[in-house]
Each structure stands twice: as C-alpha cells, then as structure tokens.
C-alpha cells in the first residue's frame, strides 16, 4: 500500500460517497486514490503538466486548471476539501485559499490539510494555524507518521481521527 493509499484509507469514512475537492493537486495522486470511495473528485491546480495519463481512467475525477484564490465553483458545492502535500506551496496566499475553500464547502463540511513534507509542517505551524486561530477556527491537529493532519470541521461535521 502506498503512502497516499494509507492516508485515503485513514479518512475513508469522511470521503465515502462525498463530493471532494483537492486544491493544489499537483500530480493528483490523492484525487486518484480517493476516487475509489468518493462520489466525485474535482482537483484543481495552476497547471496540469504533472497529471498522469491514469487520471483519464477514473470517470469520477475531473481536473480543472484554476487559481485556488478565485474558484469558479458554486458556493457550498463540496462535502470535503483536501490540501494534500500542498500547503507549503501556498504560504503567501493561505488566508485567501482558506477563505475560498470555506466558500465552496458545504455548511457541514470539512477541510483536511494533510502533509508528509517537512516544509509543509513548518508552514502549518508558522502560518496556517495562526491564521485559523485569528479567524476563530480551532482545528483538530494530529500526527499519524509520516503525516501531519489538520482538520477544520465547519458546521455539524464530527469526524474522528
């Protein structure tokens, strides 16, 4: 089992039969792995050059070239939003990305920031968490080696890890 398959298995309860958005998807490995459980998976990135050909074999995965600070999706469109090994690439725009994610997230949805990258962990502790606290969001943070997992429960979601 690959690392991404392990983390998808870990949060399977939260993504099964749900509409998922992966922000800053890169090579979309999370989206592809999550597609086995999710109803639909949209993945966005500023470019699509890293996407594998395999993505075309997953009927419920859709890639959109899009800026995470200005998404074209409707308000409250997604049940779960995931930033997988991506937060370090968004350091300077975290407030705008989080605001836009909250706009497209359903009122009882959850945002998962999941990372196994050292650079992401620094950004999580130095930028993301202070921003979340400043806007009144108290996230659930946990370590499941090699991952750091930050969960923002919006509305009535109560998923455990």
C-alpha positions as CSV (number, residue, x, y, z in Angstrom):
1,X,0.0,0.0,0.0
2,X,1.4,3.4,-1.0
3,X,1.5,6.4,1.4
4,X,-1.4,8.1,-0.3
5,X,-3.5,4.9,-0.2
6,X,-2.8,4.7,3.5
7,X,-3.9,8.3,4.2
8,X,-7.0,7.8,2.0
9,X,-7.8,4.7,4.0
10,X,-7.4,6.7,7.2
11,X,-10.0,9.2,6.1
12,X,-12.2,6.9,4.1
13,X,-15.1,7.4,6.5
14,X,-15.1,11.1,5.7
15,X,-14.9,10.8,1.9
16,X,-17.1,7.8,1.0
17,X,-19.9,8.9,-1.3
18,X,-19.0,12.5,-1.0
19,X,-18.2,15.3,-3.4
20,X,-14.5,16.1,-2.9
21,X,-12.3,18.9,-4.0
22,X,-8.5,18.6,-3.9
23,X,-6.8,22.0,-4.0
24,X,-3.3,22.4,-5.5
25,X,-3.4,18.8,-6.6
26,X,-0.1,18.6,-8.4
27,X,0.0,15.1,-9.8
28,X,-3.4,14.3,-8.4
29,X,-2.3,11.2,-6.5
30,X,-4.7,11.9,-3.7
31,X,-7.6,12.5,-6.1
32,X,-7.0,9.3,-7.9
33,X,-6.7,7.3,-4.7
34,X,-9.8,9.0,-3.2
35,X,-11.9,8.2,-6.4
36,X,-12.3,4.6,-5.3
37,X,-14.6,5.9,-2.4
38,X,-15.8,9.3,-3.4
39,X,-18.9,10.1,-5.4
40,X,-16.9,12.7,-7.3
41,X,-13.5,14.2,-7.1
42,X,-12.6,17.6,-8.6
43,X,-8.9,18.5,-8.5
44,X,-7.5,21.9,-9.3
45,X,-4.1,23.3,-9.9
46,X,-2.5,26.2,-11.7
47,X,-1.1,23.8,-14.3
48,X,-1.9,20.3,-15.5
49,X,1.6,19.3,-16.6
50,X,2.2,16.9,-13.7
51,X,-1.1,14.9,-14.2
52,X,-0.6,11.3,-15.1
53,X,-2.4,9.7,-18.0
54,X,-4.1,7.4,-15.5
55,X,-6.4,10.2,-14.4
56,X,-8.4,9.7,-17.6
57,X,-9.3,6.1,-16.4
58,X,-11.2,7.5,-13.4
59,X,-14.7,8.6,-14.5
60,X,-15.5,10.4,-11.3
61,X,-12.3,12.5,-11.3
62,X,-12.3,15.9,-13.1
63,X,-9.2,18.2,-13.3
64,X,-9.7,21.9,-13.7
65,X,-6.9,24.4,-14.3
66,X,-7.7,27.0,-11.7
67,X,-6.4,29.5,-9.1
68,X,-7.3,28.4,-5.6
69,X,-7.9,32.0,-4.5
70,X,-10.6,32.6,-7.1
71,X,-12.5,29.4,-7.8
72,X,-15.3,29.2,-10.3
73,X,-17.3,26.7,-8.3
74,X,-20.7,27.4,-6.7
75,X,-21.0,28.3,-3.0
76,X,-21.4,25.2,-0.8
77,X,-20.6,22.7,-3.6
78,X,-18.2,20.3,-1.9
79,X,-18.6,18.0,1.2
80,X,-14.9,17.7,1.8
81,X,-11.9,19.7,0.6
82,X,-8.3,18.3,0.8
83,X,-5.0,20.0,0.5
84,X,-2.6,17.1,0.2
85,X,1.2,17.8,0.4
86,X,0.4,21.3,-0.9
87,X,0.2,23.9,1.9
88,X,3.9,24.8,1.6
89,X,3.3,25.9,-1.9
90,X,0.5,28.3,-0.8
91,X,2.4,30.1,2.0
92,X,1.8,33.6,0.8
93,X,-1.9,33.1,-0.1
94,X,-3.1,30.9,2.7
95,X,-5.8,33.4,4.0
96,X,-7.3,33.7,0.5
97,X,-7.2,30.0,-0.2
98,X,-8.8,29.1,3.2
99,X,-11.5,31.8,2.6
100,X,-12.3,30.5,-0.9
101,X,-12.3,26.9,0.4
102,X,-14.8,27.8,3.1
103,X,-17.0,29.5,0.4
104,X,-17.2,26.4,-1.8
105,X,-17.5,24.0,1.2
106,X,-21.0,22.9,2.3
107,X,-22.0,24.2,5.7
108,X,-21.5,20.8,7.4
109,X,-18.3,20.0,5.5
110,X,-14.7,19.5,6.5
111,X,-11.3,20.7,5.2
112,X,-8.3,18.4,5.5
113,X,-4.7,19.7,5.3
114,X,-2.6,16.6,5.1
115,X,1.2,16.6,4.7
116,X,4.2,14.4,5.0
117,X,6.6,17.2,3.8
118,X,8.9,18.9,6.3
119,X,8.4,22.3,4.5
120,X,4.6,21.9,4.9
121,X,4.9,21.2,8.6
122,X,6.7,24.5,9.1
123,X,4.1,26.4,7.2
124,X,1.3,24.6,9.1
125,X,2.8,25.7,12.4
126,X,4.0,29.2,11.5
127,X,1.3,30.4,9.0
128,X,-1.8,28.2,8.8
129,X,-2.5,27.6,12.4
130,X,-2.0,31.2,13.5
131,X,-4.3,32.3,10.6
132,X,-7.0,29.8,11.6
133,X,-6.9,30.9,15.2
134,X,-7.0,34.6,14.2
135,X,-10.3,33.9,12.3
136,X,-11.8,31.9,15.2
137,X,-11.3,28.4,13.8
138,X,-10.0,25.8,16.2
139,X,-8.7,22.9,14.0
140,X,-8.1,19.3,15.1
141,X,-4.5,18.6,14.6
142,X,-2.9,15.1,14.8
143,X,0.3,13.3,13.8
144,X,0.0,9.9,12.0
145,X,3.6,9.3,11.0
146,X,4.7,10.4,8.5
147,X,1.7,12.8,8.2
148,X,0.5,15.9,9.9
149,X,-3.2,16.1,9.6
150,X,-5.2,19.3,10.3
151,X,-9.0,19.1,10.1
152,X,-11.3,22.1,10.0
153,X,-14.9,21.0,10.8
154,X,-17.3,23.5,9.5
155,X,-20.9,23.3,10.8
156,X,-22.0,20.0,12.2
157,X,-19.3,17.7,11.0
158,X,-17.8,15.5,13.7
159,X,-15.3,13.1,12.2
160,X,-12.7,11.5,14.4
161,X,-9.1,10.5,13.6
